[in-house]
């Protein structure tokens, strides 16, 4: 096993990592640890591991670390494993990855897997793979402005604090969003591969991250009141049912106007509009528990 670890995940989460690795080592599993040193390094390390013939490459970090790891291994025969060490760990919740040490170790050594079909975002400055979602507008503005020291100290609550700080200052410009040739206007847009947003909260229960295509959630109304209402609806998984919210499906999405609106991908700052989004060329196989709520067909009836 090759384990790609983001050491900026924090001391507490590093202890969790070693607890999982100790469990693997106790059962005779050989582990090679590769630490990231800078942004994008996980992609290089994953590519190196895949070229060395790795059968499973484990991303130990948050959703951003997972996305970088997938970017480096996509197209290889290696499977992806996850040790969730991030703030929200949306992808782990999405696929029912356990957080308990022994259950997580068992999942990483299990033969069971589920496809994960990433997306690709293209701006004027970069092409970037994402595994969960891309946001454009106020949620991305908050991600760009987040105080990293505060985030390390209080975790997910830092986003609430930053949201309340940024709300009075944000202008909520109208975005021009085109989905498979049809154009819409929105104050905020979330283009998602998965069902969840911000942790274990449901945004679109019909999303299928194991298949091509996106779930697009457009918030037609801007302003402080609409943003606060969406924030209060999120923990109840009711955000997509708010007035002025449109849910769409699509394979090709562009946000062409205006330029300079913040973007976030998998919870990390990801530049500014304009942006084009499409599916990656192929999926990767993600190690998952034998009994996985994501692949329970009752979710998709």
Beta strands, then each sheet from edge to edge (+ up, - down):
strand 1: 2-5
strand 2: 32-35
strand 3: 56-61
strand 4: 79-84
strand 5: 113-116
strand 6: 119-123
strand 7: 127-130
strand 8: 133-136
strand 9: 175-179
strand 10: 182-186
strand 11: 188-192
strand 12: 196-197
strand 13: 201-202
strand 14: 214-219
strand 15: 245-250
strand 16: 253-257
strand 17: 262-265
strand 18: 268-272
strand 19: 275-279
strand 20: 284-287
sheet 1: 2+ 1+ 3+ 4+
sheet 2: 5+ 20-
sheet 3: 7+ 6- 19+ 16- 9+ 10-
sheet 4: 15+ 14- 11+ 8- 17+ 18-
sheet 5: 12+ 13-
end
